[in-house]
């Protein structure tokens, strides 16, 4: 039962592709959907509040959807839910956006179409209180809900809204517990027709599911089973994307150590369990864009290191599988063992690149600036790509929107008109003649940034006023103690911290462009501003020599040069101050970040040429990194530029990505040098760092013959993918970077 052969791995990878659904266990998909929407309509007609409609529909799916038992896996979950609650949310969202929020929706759509800013709702960046789930289990959470409800009822303080919250959450958890029983029955039934090894696994799973119906988990298998099932229930059924599986070493450490101490299992058996969990995530999403994040290491709330024996076992388990998903946030603090960092660096240099390093030294003051205590700040959970939130206490909504800072310059040079579409999407900041000094140009850019931030905040706040009409979340909310104590949904403002977010994109392109304008227009008078703008509007045609000089100029972000670095610092601080002082509609605040993910391509396609030599349609710089091939002064210079920015002013996260050539990190000396890069970046004050190790020749070969390189991994941004599956434009950029460092 505990072995892990090549055939086992392949079967686990394909467990969601061909599922043997037990037809007698529930309605077929078409009938399930028909009855679901009939139930939803009936409840709405009766005047039932949306949270209760959602809870009743959730419970109906739990009890009527078809199930399956997977004989190859030590963790069970299969339910044929049809994404019905997500479809219902789309209907509710459309009602709001096409009705009361039509002006805001139109404004946001137009701004994004022109590549200026994005703003809207965010239900897709969450992490529940994993500690509560593991300590209480579903029965304990249900008991806590009933106690809080009865306490308020006895005191005569229970409001109508609180009663709706408790009824909805209780109904959801009662149905989740019944689902555990249904799944156990499916496992026992399937065991009757399986071979001995598979039947043993199925009966083992059935036993753990039955245990979880009545108590919190007691073993590592039960804990992983509960964690994965909760993930399925929240992300796949209730519909809020769950963007962290939690601190996998700290969360499961006590189960692992108790299993070993009691003799129930040895380390090799526990590693198999971890691999079954990882392969479930891989099978569920493959290397699809986001993957499933979880974190390792860092410090506990008291400041002691969380790295332990289980940390290393997790890394080994993942390394052996050589898969692109899940992805790991590797939290690092000053007291983290050197061996821990080197072990992860060794994985990356051998091609297992699904790791990003995060600095606890930067994260703690960053989170304290948003109001968290030191102990809370040390217990942060990285959400999604890199965004830190307080575990169990914060609904961060870390993906509400972003602003293209480079576009702000383009608009400033055209009095707020988008030269690509001809639309007036920015503020009127004056003609080119009015921009007769560099300070006036900078002021015009800042006014465009302020315009975008204010408009984005306005759109997001209006959306938040309707969150409870669109996405009440009884399952997710009930994990958070503050929501239960208040009797208030997480999207109503029930958590301790109820925040929103806006990230900046293209600050490097902006800084490089302003640096060139300062030098060539305002300092030397080499070219008039009006002529420079004409050249940009013509996409550099006929001015190839000027563009070449601009491209070769060393005053570029990422080279430890005073001029572009000072501009990047100035405008990043200006942007972050605007965002961080804004309040939202849920009793919280906005948090600024510098995270582009792949929107540097999306926004770049919607822009004309820029003064730094970039041509129309090309991407702006990615995250905090220099524009592709513009970092010509080495890794240390790149890191020094980036760390001139105060990363604690970016509580929604930031990241630098670097690429290394395999020869630079070869052998023991190369491994120490690799780890040294990580320690240097964190010592300089950086927050997040991810690295790829590539030879340009290998990437070109993979692009030409993808079938031979289908397992070649690349850390793209906040996720890890196979190189052959990313876009041609992204492949080309990685190749250019790799060839530059290999030259």
C-alpha positions as CSV (number, residue, x, y, z in Angstrom):
1,X,0.0,0.0,0.0
2,X,2.9,2.4,0.7
3,X,5.0,1.7,-2.3
4,X,5.4,4.3,-5.1
5,X,6.2,2.8,-8.5
6,X,6.4,4.6,-11.8
7,X,3.0,3.1,-12.7
8,X,1.6,4.5,-9.5
9,X,2.9,8.0,-10.3
10,X,1.4,7.8,-13.8
11,X,-1.9,6.6,-12.5
12,X,-2.0,9.4,-9.9
13,X,-1.2,12.0,-12.6
14,X,-4.2,10.9,-14.6
15,X,-6.7,10.5,-11.7
16,X,-8.9,13.3,-12.9
17,X,-8.8,12.4,-16.6
18,X,-10.8,9.2,-16.6
19,X,-13.0,9.0,-13.6
20,X,-15.3,6.0,-12.9
21,X,-18.2,7.8,-11.5
22,X,-20.6,5.8,-9.4
23,X,-23.8,6.5,-11.4
24,X,-26.1,5.3,-8.6
25,X,-24.5,7.8,-6.1
26,X,-26.2,10.9,-7.5
27,X,-27.7,12.7,-10.4
28,X,-26.1,12.8,-13.8
29,X,-24.5,16.2,-14.7
30,X,-27.3,17.5,-16.8
31,X,-30.0,16.6,-14.3
32,X,-27.9,17.9,-11.4
33,X,-27.6,21.2,-13.1
34,X,-31.3,21.4,-14.0
35,X,-32.4,20.6,-10.5
36,X,-29.8,23.0,-9.0
37,X,-31.0,26.0,-10.8
38,X,-34.6,25.1,-10.2
39,X,-33.8,25.0,-6.4
40,X,-31.9,28.3,-6.6
41,X,-34.8,30.0,-8.4
42,X,-37.4,28.6,-5.9
43,X,-35.4,29.8,-2.9
44,X,-34.9,33.3,-4.5
45,X,-38.7,33.5,-5.3
46,X,-39.4,32.7,-1.6
47,X,-37.3,35.8,-0.7
48,X,-34.4,33.8,1.0
49,X,-31.2,35.9,1.5
50,X,-28.3,35.1,-0.8
51,X,-26.1,33.5,1.9
52,X,-28.8,31.0,2.7
53,X,-29.5,30.3,-1.0
54,X,-25.9,29.6,-1.5
55,X,-25.7,27.4,1.6
56,X,-28.8,25.4,0.6
57,X,-27.4,24.9,-2.9
58,X,-24.0,23.9,-1.5
59,X,-25.7,21.3,0.7
60,X,-27.8,20.1,-2.2
61,X,-24.6,19.5,-4.3
62,X,-23.0,17.7,-1.3
63,X,-25.8,15.3,-1.1
64,X,-26.8,14.8,-4.7
65,X,-23.7,15.0,-6.9
66,X,-22.2,11.7,-8.1
67,X,-19.0,10.5,-6.3
68,X,-16.1,8.3,-7.2
69,X,-13.5,6.4,-5.2
70,X,-9.9,6.6,-6.6
71,X,-8.2,3.2,-6.0
72,X,-4.7,4.4,-6.8
73,X,-4.7,7.3,-4.2
74,X,-4.4,7.5,-0.4
75,X,-6.5,10.7,-0.5
76,X,-10.1,10.8,-1.7
77,X,-12.2,13.7,-3.0
78,X,-14.0,13.0,-6.3
79,X,-17.4,14.8,-6.6
80,X,-19.0,15.7,-9.9
81,X,-20.1,19.2,-8.9
82,X,-20.3,20.8,-12.3
83,X,-19.0,24.2,-11.0
84,X,-22.6,25.0,-10.4
85,X,-22.1,27.5,-7.6
86,X,-19.5,29.3,-9.7
87,X,-22.1,29.5,-12.6
88,X,-24.6,30.9,-10.1
89,X,-22.1,33.5,-9.0
90,X,-21.6,34.5,-12.6
91,X,-25.3,35.1,-12.9
92,X,-25.5,37.2,-9.7
93,X,-22.4,39.1,-10.8
94,X,-23.8,39.9,-14.2
95,X,-27.0,41.2,-12.5
96,X,-24.9,43.6,-10.4
97,X,-22.4,44.7,-13.2
98,X,-25.1,45.2,-15.8
99,X,-27.4,46.8,-13.4
100,X,-26.4,49.1,-10.6
101,X,-22.6,49.1,-11.5
102,X,-22.9,49.6,-15.2
103,X,-21.0,53.0,-15.2
104,X,-18.2,51.6,-13.1
105,X,-18.0,48.5,-15.2
106,X,-17.8,50.5,-18.4
107,X,-15.1,52.8,-17.1
108,X,-13.0,49.8,-15.9
109,X,-13.4,48.0,-19.1
110,X,-12.4,51.0,-21.2
111,X,-9.4,51.7,-19.0
112,X,-8.2,48.1,-19.3
113,X,-8.8,48.0,-23.0
114,X,-6.5,51.0,-23.4
115,X,-3.9,49.4,-21.1
116,X,-4.2,52.0,-18.2
117,X,-5.6,50.2,-15.2
118,X,-7.7,47.2,-14.1
119,X,-10.2,47.3,-11.2
120,X,-12.9,45.0,-10.0
121,X,-14.0,42.4,-7.5
122,X,-11.7,39.7,-6.1
123,X,-12.9,36.5,-4.7
124,X,-9.9,34.6,-6.0
125,X,-7.1,35.2,-3.5
126,X,-7.9,33.5,-0.2
127,X,-6.4,31.3,2.5
128,X,-8.6,30.0,5.3
129,X,-7.5,29.6,8.9
130,X,-5.7,26.4,8.3
131,X,-4.8,26.1,12.0
132,X,-8.5,26.1,12.9
133,X,-9.3,23.5,10.3
134,X,-6.5,21.2,11.6
135,X,-7.1,21.8,15.3
136,X,-10.9,21.5,15.2
137,X,-11.8,19.6,12.0
138,X,-15.2,20.0,10.5
139,X,-17.0,18.9,13.7
140,X,-15.2,21.4,15.8
141,X,-15.9,24.3,13.4
142,X,-19.5,23.3,13.4
143,X,-19.6,23.2,17.2
144,X,-18.0,26.7,17.4
145,X,-20.6,28.1,15.1
146,X,-23.5,26.6,17.1
147,X,-22.0,27.9,20.4
148,X,-21.5,31.4,19.1
149,X,-25.1,31.4,17.7
150,X,-26.6,30.2,20.9
151,X,-24.5,32.6,23.0
152,X,-25.9,35.6,21.1
153,X,-29.4,34.2,21.1
154,X,-29.3,33.7,24.9
155,X,-28.0,37.2,25.4
156,X,-30.7,38.6,23.2
157,X,-28.2,40.2,20.8
158,X,-28.6,38.0,17.8
159,X,-29.4,40.2,14.8
160,X,-31.2,39.0,11.7
161,X,-28.0,39.3,9.6
162,X,-26.1,37.2,12.2
163,X,-28.8,34.6,12.2
164,X,-28.5,34.3,8.5
165,X,-24.7,33.9,8.7
166,X,-24.9,31.2,11.4
167,X,-27.7,29.3,9.6
168,X,-25.8,29.3,6.3
169,X,-22.4,28.3,7.8
170,X,-24.0,25.5,10.0
171,X,-25.9,24.1,7.0
172,X,-22.7,24.1,4.9
173,X,-20.6,22.3,7.5
174,X,-23.4,19.8,8.3
175,X,-23.5,18.9,4.6
176,X,-19.7,18.7,4.4
177,X,-19.6,16.2,7.2
178,X,-22.3,14.1,5.5
179,X,-20.2,14.3,2.3
180,X,-17.3,12.7,4.2
181,X,-19.7,9.8,5.0
182,X,-20.9,9.5,1.5
183,X,-17.3,9.4,0.2
184,X,-16.4,6.7,2.8
185,X,-19.3,4.6,1.6
186,X,-18.1,5.0,-2.0
187,X,-14.7,3.8,-1.0
188,X,-16.0,0.8,0.8
189,X,-18.2,-0.1,-2.1
190,X,-15.4,0.2,-4.6
191,X,-13.1,-1.9,-2.4
192,X,-15.4,-4.9,-3.0
193,X,-14.4,-5.0,-6.7
194,X,-10.7,-4.0,-6.5
195,X,-7.5,-6.0,-6.2
196,X,-6.1,-6.6,-2.8
197,X,-3.6,-3.6,-2.8
198,X,-6.2,-1.1,-4.1
199,X,-8.9,-2.5,-1.8
200,X,-6.6,-2.0,1.2
201,X,-6.1,1.6,0.2
202,X,-9.8,2.2,-0.3
203,X,-10.7,0.7,3.1
204,X,-7.9,2.7,4.7
205,X,-9.3,5.9,3.2
206,X,-12.8,5.0,4.2
207,X,-11.7,4.7,7.8
208,X,-10.0,8.0,7.9
209,X,-13.0,9.7,6.3
210,X,-15.3,8.2,9.0
211,X,-12.9,9.4,11.7
212,X,-13.0,13.0,10.2
213,X,-16.8,12.9,10.5
214,X,-16.6,12.9,14.3
215,X,-13.2,14.5,15.2
216,X,-10.3,16.6,14.1
217,X,-7.5,14.8,12.3
218,X,-5.0,12.7,14.4
219,X,-2.6,11.3,11.8
220,X,-0.7,12.9,8.8
221,X,-3.0,11.0,6.4
222,X,-6.1,12.3,8.1
223,X,-4.7,15.8,8.1
224,X,-3.7,15.8,4.5
225,X,-7.1,14.2,3.6
226,X,-9.0,16.9,5.4
227,X,-6.8,19.7,4.0
228,X,-7.3,18.5,0.4
229,X,-11.0,18.0,0.9
230,X,-11.4,21.5,2.3
231,X,-9.5,22.8,-0.7
232,X,-11.9,21.1,-3.1
233,X,-15.0,22.3,-1.2
234,X,-13.9,25.9,-1.1
235,X,-12.2,26.3,-4.5
236,X,-14.2,23.8,-6.6
237,X,-17.6,24.1,-5.1
238,X,-18.1,27.2,-3.0
239,X,-16.1,29.1,-5.6
240,X,-13.4,31.2,-3.9
241,X,-10.0,30.3,-5.3
242,X,-7.9,29.0,-2.5
243,X,-4.4,30.5,-3.0
244,X,-2.4,28.8,-0.4
245,X,-2.5,25.3,1.1
246,X,-0.7,26.8,4.1
247,X,2.6,26.2,5.8
248,X,3.0,22.6,5.0
249,X,5.8,21.9,7.4
250,X,4.5,23.9,10.4
251,X,0.9,22.8,9.8
252,X,1.5,19.1,9.6
253,X,4.6,18.8,11.8
254,X,2.8,17.6,14.9
255,X,1.0,14.9,12.9
256,X,4.2,13.7,11.3
257,X,6.1,13.7,14.6
258,X,3.3,11.8,16.4
259,X,3.1,9.2,13.6
260,X,6.9,8.6,13.8
261,X,6.9,8.5,17.6
262,X,3.9,6.2,17.9
263,X,5.3,3.8,15.3
264,X,2.3,4.2,13.0
265,X,4.6,5.2,10.1
266,X,8.2,5.8,9.2
267,X,9.6,8.7,7.1
268,X,9.4,6.7,3.9
269,X,5.6,6.1,4.4
270,X,5.1,9.8,5.3
271,X,6.9,10.8,2.1
272,X,4.6,8.7,0.0
273,X,1.6,10.5,1.6
274,X,3.1,13.9,0.8
275,X,3.7,12.8,-2.8
276,X,0.1,11.6,-3.1
277,X,-1.0,15.0,-2.0
278,X,1.3,16.8,-4.4
279,X,0.3,14.6,-7.3
280,X,-3.4,15.3,-6.6
281,X,-2.7,19.0,-7.2
282,X,-0.6,18.2,-10.3
283,X,-3.4,16.0,-11.6
284,X,-6.0,18.6,-10.9
285,X,-4.4,21.6,-12.6
286,X,-1.3,20.3,-14.4
287,X,1.0,23.3,-15.0
288,X,-2.0,25.5,-15.6
289,X,-1.3,29.1,-15.1
290,X,-1.7,29.5,-11.3
291,X,-0.9,26.1,-9.8
292,X,-1.4,25.5,-6.1
293,X,0.9,27.3,-3.7
294,X,2.0,26.3,-0.3
295,X,4.9,27.5,1.9
296,X,7.8,26.2,3.9
297,X,10.2,27.5,6.6
298,X,10.3,31.0,8.0
299,X,9.7,31.7,11.6
300,X,7.0,31.0,14.2
301,X,5.2,33.9,15.9
302,X,7.7,33.8,18.7
303,X,10.6,34.3,16.2
304,X,12.0,30.8,16.3
305,X,12.8,29.0,13.1
306,X,10.0,26.8,11.6
307,X,12.4,24.7,9.5
308,X,12.3,21.1,10.8
309,X,12.8,17.5,9.7
310,X,9.4,17.6,7.8
311,X,10.6,20.7,5.8
312,X,13.4,18.6,4.3
313,X,11.2,15.6,3.7
314,X,8.7,17.8,1.8
315,X,11.5,19.2,-0.4
316,X,12.8,15.6,-1.1
317,X,9.3,14.4,-1.9
318,X,8.7,17.1,-4.4
319,X,12.2,16.9,-5.9
320,X,11.8,13.2,-6.6
321,X,8.5,13.7,-8.6
322,X,10.0,16.3,-11.0
323,X,6.6,18.0,-11.6
324,X,5.7,21.6,-12.2
325,X,2.9,22.0,-9.6
326,X,2.4,22.6,-6.7
327,X,4.6,25.7,-6.2
328,X,6.4,26.5,-3.0
329,X,7.0,29.8,-1.2
330,X,10.2,29.3,0.7
331,X,10.2,31.7,3.6
332,X,13.6,32.6,4.8
333,X,14.7,34.5,8.0
334,X,18.0,35.4,9.4
335,X,17.9,32.3,11.6
336,X,17.0,29.9,8.8
337,X,19.5,27.1,8.4
338,X,22.0,27.6,5.5
339,X,21.3,23.9,4.5
340,X,17.6,24.7,3.9
341,X,18.4,27.5,1.4
342,X,21.1,25.4,-0.3
343,X,18.8,22.4,-0.6
344,X,16.2,24.5,-2.5
345,X,18.9,26.1,-4.7
346,X,20.1,22.7,-5.6
347,X,16.5,21.7,-6.7
348,X,16.3,24.9,-8.8
349,X,19.7,24.4,-10.5
350,X,18.6,20.9,-11.5
351,X,15.4,22.1,-13.1
352,X,12.8,21.8,-10.3
353,X,12.1,25.5,-10.3
354,X,8.8,25.7,-8.5
355,X,10.3,27.7,-5.6
356,X,10.3,31.4,-4.7
357,X,12.2,32.8,-1.7
358,X,10.4,35.2,0.6
359,X,12.1,37.3,3.3
360,X,10.5,37.2,6.7
361,X,12.8,40.1,7.7
362,X,11.0,42.3,5.1
363,X,7.5,40.8,5.6
364,X,7.3,41.5,9.4
365,X,7.7,45.3,9.2
366,X,5.7,45.3,6.0
367,X,2.7,43.7,7.7
368,X,3.1,45.8,10.8
369,X,2.7,48.9,8.7
370,X,-0.8,47.6,7.8
371,X,-1.7,47.3,11.5
372,X,-0.7,43.7,12.3
373,X,1.0,42.9,15.6
374,X,4.6,41.5,15.4
375,X,3.3,38.0,16.3
376,X,0.6,38.2,13.6
377,X,3.1,39.5,11.0
378,X,5.4,36.6,11.6
379,X,2.5,34.2,11.0
380,X,1.8,35.6,7.5
381,X,0.7,33.3,4.7
382,X,1.9,34.1,1.1
383,X,-1.3,34.3,-1.0
384,X,-1.2,33.4,-4.7
385,X,2.0,34.7,-6.3
386,X,3.8,36.6,-3.5
387,X,1.2,38.5,-1.5
388,X,1.5,38.3,2.3
389,X,-1.7,38.1,4.4
390,X,-2.2,37.4,8.1
391,X,-3.2,33.7,8.5
392,X,-6.7,33.2,9.7
393,X,-7.3,36.9,10.3
394,X,-7.2,38.7,6.9
395,X,-9.2,38.7,3.8
396,X,-6.7,40.4,1.6
397,X,-8.4,40.4,-1.8
398,X,-4.8,40.7,-3.2
399,X,-5.9,40.8,-6.9
400,X,-8.4,43.7,-7.1
401,X,-6.5,45.7,-9.7
402,X,-3.4,47.2,-11.0
403,X,-2.1,50.4,-12.7
404,X,0.2,50.6,-15.7
405,X,2.7,53.2,-14.5
406,X,4.5,53.3,-17.9
407,X,1.1,54.2,-19.5
408,X,0.9,57.2,-17.2
409,X,3.9,58.7,-19.1
410,X,2.4,58.0,-22.4
411,X,-0.8,59.7,-21.4
412,X,1.1,62.7,-19.9
413,X,2.8,63.2,-23.3
414,X,-0.7,63.3,-24.9
415,X,-2.7,65.3,-22.4
416,X,-4.5,62.2,-21.1
417,X,-5.4,60.8,-24.6
418,X,-4.5,57.3,-25.5
419,X,-2.5,57.6,-28.7
420,X,-3.2,54.0,-29.6
421,X,-7.1,54.2,-29.6
422,X,-7.6,58.0,-29.6
423,X,-9.7,57.9,-26.4
424,X,-9.4,60.4,-23.6
425,X,-8.9,57.9,-20.7
426,X,-6.5,60.0,-18.5
427,X,-6.6,63.4,-16.8
428,X,-6.0,66.5,-18.8
429,X,-2.4,67.5,-17.8
430,X,-1.6,70.0,-20.5
431,X,0.0,70.2,-23.9
432,X,3.6,69.3,-24.6
433,X,4.5,73.0,-24.6
434,X,3.4,73.2,-21.0
435,X,5.9,70.4,-20.1
436,X,8.8,72.7,-20.5
437,X,10.7,71.5,-17.4
438,X,11.5,68.0,-16.2
439,X,9.7,68.7,-12.9
440,X,6.5,69.6,-14.8
441,X,6.7,66.4,-16.8
442,X,7.1,64.4,-13.7
443,X,4.1,66.3,-12.1
444,X,2.0,65.4,-15.2
445,X,2.9,61.7,-14.9
446,X,2.0,61.8,-11.2
447,X,-1.3,63.3,-11.9
448,X,-2.0,60.5,-14.4
449,X,-1.0,57.9,-11.8
450,X,-3.2,59.6,-9.2
451,X,-6.1,59.7,-11.6
452,X,-5.8,56.0,-12.3
453,X,-5.5,55.0,-8.6
454,X,-8.5,57.1,-7.6
455,X,-10.6,55.7,-10.4
456,X,-9.5,52.2,-9.6
457,X,-10.3,52.6,-5.9
458,X,-13.7,54.0,-6.7
459,X,-14.6,51.0,-9.0
460,X,-13.3,48.5,-6.4
461,X,-15.2,50.1,-3.5
462,X,-18.5,50.1,-5.5
463,X,-17.9,46.4,-6.3
464,X,-17.3,45.7,-2.6
465,X,-20.6,47.2,-1.6
466,X,-22.3,44.3,-3.5
467,X,-20.0,41.4,-2.5
468,X,-22.8,39.8,-0.4
469,X,-25.2,39.8,-3.3
470,X,-22.6,38.1,-5.5
471,X,-20.4,35.9,-3.3
472,X,-21.3,35.2,0.3
473,X,-18.8,32.6,1.7
474,X,-20.1,30.5,4.6
475,X,-17.6,27.7,4.3
476,X,-14.6,30.0,4.1
477,X,-15.8,32.5,6.6
478,X,-16.5,29.9,9.3
479,X,-12.8,29.0,9.5
480,X,-12.0,32.5,10.8
481,X,-12.6,33.1,14.5
482,X,-13.4,36.8,14.1
483,X,-16.1,36.1,11.5
484,X,-17.7,33.5,13.8
485,X,-17.5,35.8,16.9
486,X,-19.0,38.7,15.0
487,X,-21.5,36.5,13.1
488,X,-20.4,38.2,9.9
489,X,-19.3,36.9,6.5
490,X,-15.7,37.4,5.4
491,X,-16.8,39.4,2.4
492,X,-19.1,41.5,4.6
493,X,-16.0,42.6,6.6
494,X,-16.1,39.9,9.3
495,X,-12.4,39.2,9.5
496,X,-10.0,41.1,11.7
497,X,-8.4,42.6,8.6
498,X,-10.5,43.2,5.5
499,X,-8.2,44.7,2.8
500,X,-8.1,45.3,-0.9
501,X,-5.2,45.8,-3.3
502,X,-3.8,47.6,-6.3
503,X,-0.4,46.7,-7.8
504,X,1.9,48.9,-9.9
505,X,3.2,47.6,-13.3
506,X,6.0,48.9,-15.5
507,X,7.9,51.1,-13.0
508,X,11.2,50.1,-14.6
509,X,10.0,51.1,-18.1
510,X,8.7,54.4,-16.7
511,X,12.1,55.1,-14.9
512,X,14.1,54.2,-18.0
513,X,11.9,56.4,-20.2
514,X,12.0,59.4,-17.9
515,X,15.8,59.0,-17.6
516,X,16.1,59.2,-21.4
517,X,13.8,62.2,-21.6
518,X,15.7,64.0,-18.9
519,X,19.1,63.5,-20.5
520,X,18.2,64.0,-24.2
521,X,15.4,66.7,-23.9
522,X,15.9,68.6,-20.7
523,X,19.6,68.4,-19.9
524,X,21.4,68.4,-23.3
525,X,18.6,69.7,-25.7
526,X,19.7,66.9,-28.1
527,X,16.1,66.6,-29.2
528,X,12.9,68.6,-28.7
529,X,10.1,67.0,-26.7
530,X,7.7,67.5,-29.5
531,X,10.0,65.7,-31.9
532,X,10.6,62.8,-29.5
533,X,6.9,62.3,-29.2
534,X,6.5,62.3,-33.0
535,X,9.2,59.6,-33.2
536,X,7.4,57.5,-30.5
537,X,4.0,57.9,-32.3
538,X,5.8,56.6,-35.5
539,X,7.2,53.6,-33.5
540,X,10.8,54.7,-34.1
541,X,10.5,54.3,-37.9
542,X,13.4,56.1,-39.6
543,X,15.1,56.7,-36.3
544,X,16.9,53.4,-35.8
545,X,20.2,55.1,-34.9
546,X,18.6,57.1,-32.2
547,X,16.8,54.1,-30.9
548,X,20.1,52.1,-30.8
549,X,21.8,54.9,-28.8
550,X,18.9,54.9,-26.4
551,X,19.0,51.2,-26.0
552,X,22.8,51.2,-25.4
553,X,22.6,53.9,-22.8
554,X,23.7,52.5,-19.5
555,X,21.2,54.6,-17.4
556,X,18.7,51.8,-17.2
557,X,16.9,50.4,-14.2
558,X,18.7,47.3,-12.8
559,X,22.2,48.5,-13.3
560,X,22.8,50.4,-10.0
561,X,22.7,53.7,-11.7
562,X,21.7,56.8,-9.8
563,X,19.3,58.5,-12.3
564,X,16.9,55.6,-13.3
565,X,17.0,54.2,-9.8
566,X,16.1,57.5,-8.2
567,X,13.2,57.8,-10.6
568,X,12.0,54.3,-9.9
569,X,12.1,54.9,-6.2
570,X,10.3,58.3,-6.5
571,X,7.4,57.0,-8.6
572,X,7.0,53.7,-6.8
573,X,6.8,55.5,-3.5
574,X,4.4,58.0,-5.0
575,X,2.2,55.2,-6.3
576,X,2.4,53.2,-3.0
577,X,1.5,56.2,-0.9
578,X,-1.6,56.9,-2.9
579,X,-2.7,53.3,-2.6
580,X,-1.8,52.6,1.0
581,X,-3.6,55.6,2.4
582,X,-6.9,54.7,0.6
583,X,-9.7,52.9,2.5
584,X,-12.1,50.4,1.1
585,X,-15.8,49.6,1.5
586,X,-15.4,46.7,3.9
587,X,-13.8,48.5,6.8
588,X,-10.3,47.9,5.6
589,X,-7.5,49.5,3.6
590,X,-5.8,49.2,0.3
591,X,-2.4,47.7,0.0
592,X,0.1,48.5,-2.7
593,X,2.3,46.0,-4.5
594,X,4.6,45.8,-7.5
595,X,3.5,42.5,-9.2
596,X,2.9,42.4,-12.9
597,X,2.6,38.6,-13.3
598,X,2.1,38.3,-17.1
599,X,0.2,41.5,-17.4
600,X,3.5,43.2,-18.6
601,X,2.7,41.5,-21.9
602,X,-1.0,42.4,-21.7
603,X,-0.4,46.1,-21.0
604,X,2.6,46.3,-23.4
605,X,0.4,45.2,-26.3
606,X,-1.9,48.1,-25.6
607,X,0.8,50.8,-25.7
608,X,2.8,52.7,-28.3
609,X,6.5,53.1,-28.2
610,X,8.2,54.5,-25.1
611,X,11.3,56.8,-24.8
612,X,13.5,54.0,-23.4
613,X,13.7,52.4,-26.9
614,X,10.8,50.0,-26.4
615,X,8.7,49.5,-29.6
616,X,4.9,49.6,-29.7
617,X,3.3,46.4,-28.5
618,X,6.4,45.1,-26.7
619,X,6.1,44.2,-23.0
620,X,6.9,46.6,-20.3
621,X,9.3,45.4,-17.6
622,X,8.2,42.5,-15.5
623,X,7.6,42.8,-11.7
624,X,10.6,44.6,-10.2
625,X,13.0,43.3,-12.8
626,X,14.9,45.3,-15.4
627,X,13.5,45.3,-19.0
628,X,14.7,42.2,-20.8
629,X,18.5,42.4,-21.6
630,X,18.8,45.9,-20.1
631,X,20.5,44.6,-16.9
632,X,24.1,44.6,-18.1
633,X,26.0,45.3,-14.9
634,X,25.6,41.9,-13.1
635,X,23.3,40.4,-10.5
636,X,24.6,42.5,-7.6
637,X,23.9,45.7,-9.5
638,X,20.4,44.5,-10.4
639,X,19.7,43.7,-6.7
640,X,21.0,47.0,-5.5
641,X,18.7,48.9,-7.9
642,X,15.7,46.9,-6.8
643,X,16.5,47.2,-3.1
644,X,16.7,51.0,-3.2
645,X,12.9,50.7,-3.1
646,X,11.5,50.3,0.4
647,X,9.8,46.9,0.1
648,X,7.9,47.5,3.3
649,X,5.9,50.1,1.5
650,X,4.6,47.3,-0.8
651,X,2.4,45.2,1.6
652,X,0.7,43.5,-1.3
653,X,4.1,42.0,-2.3
654,X,6.9,42.5,-4.9
655,X,9.3,40.3,-6.6
656,X,12.6,40.3,-8.5
657,X,13.4,37.5,-10.9
658,X,16.9,36.6,-12.0
659,X,18.3,34.1,-14.5
660,X,21.6,32.3,-14.0
661,X,23.7,30.2,-16.4
662,X,24.3,26.6,-15.4
663,X,28.1,27.0,-15.3
664,X,27.7,29.8,-12.7
665,X,26.1,27.5,-10.1
666,X,27.8,24.2,-10.9
667,X,29.5,22.1,-8.1
668,X,29.7,22.8,-4.4
669,X,31.2,26.2,-4.9
670,X,28.5,27.1,-7.4
671,X,25.8,26.0,-5.0
672,X,27.2,28.2,-2.2
673,X,27.4,31.1,-4.6
674,X,23.8,30.4,-5.6
675,X,22.6,30.5,-2.0
676,X,24.7,33.6,-1.5
677,X,22.6,35.4,-4.1
678,X,19.5,34.7,-2.0
679,X,21.1,35.8,1.3
680,X,22.4,39.0,-0.4
681,X,19.1,40.0,-1.8
682,X,17.4,39.4,1.5
683,X,20.1,41.3,3.4
684,X,19.7,44.3,1.1
685,X,16.0,44.5,2.1
686,X,14.3,42.6,-0.8
687,X,11.1,40.7,-0.2
688,X,10.6,38.0,-2.9
689,X,13.1,36.5,-5.3
690,X,12.8,33.7,-7.8
691,X,15.5,32.3,-10.0
692,X,15.8,30.2,-13.2
693,X,18.9,28.4,-14.3
694,X,19.1,28.1,-18.1
695,X,21.4,27.6,-21.1
696,X,20.1,29.6,-24.1
697,X,21.0,26.7,-26.4
698,X,18.7,24.3,-24.5
699,X,15.8,26.8,-24.6
700,X,16.2,27.3,-28.3
701,X,16.2,23.5,-28.8
702,X,13.1,23.2,-26.6
703,X,11.3,25.8,-28.7
704,X,12.3,24.1,-31.9
705,X,11.4,20.5,-30.7
706,X,9.0,20.8,-27.8
707,X,8.2,17.1,-27.6
708,X,11.8,16.3,-26.6
709,X,11.7,18.9,-23.8
710,X,8.2,18.5,-22.5
711,X,9.4,18.3,-18.8
712,X,11.6,21.4,-18.9
713,X,10.3,23.7,-16.2
714,X,10.4,27.5,-15.9
715,X,9.4,29.7,-13.1
716,X,7.3,32.2,-15.1
717,X,6.1,34.5,-12.4
718,X,4.0,33.5,-9.4
719,X,3.7,30.1,-11.0
720,X,5.8,27.3,-12.5
721,X,5.1,25.9,-15.9
722,X,6.6,23.7,-18.6
723,X,8.6,25.8,-21.0
724,X,6.9,24.3,-24.0
725,X,3.5,25.4,-22.7
726,X,4.2,29.1,-22.3
727,X,3.5,31.7,-25.0
728,X,6.0,32.2,-27.9
729,X,6.6,35.8,-26.7
730,X,7.5,34.6,-23.2
731,X,9.7,31.9,-24.6
732,X,11.5,34.4,-26.7
733,X,12.1,36.7,-23.7
734,X,13.6,33.8,-21.7
735,X,15.8,32.8,-24.6
736,X,17.1,36.4,-25.0
737,X,17.8,36.6,-21.3
738,X,19.6,33.2,-21.3
739,X,21.7,34.1,-24.3
740,X,22.6,37.4,-22.8
741,X,24.0,35.8,-19.6
742,X,25.7,33.1,-21.6
743,X,27.4,35.4,-24.0
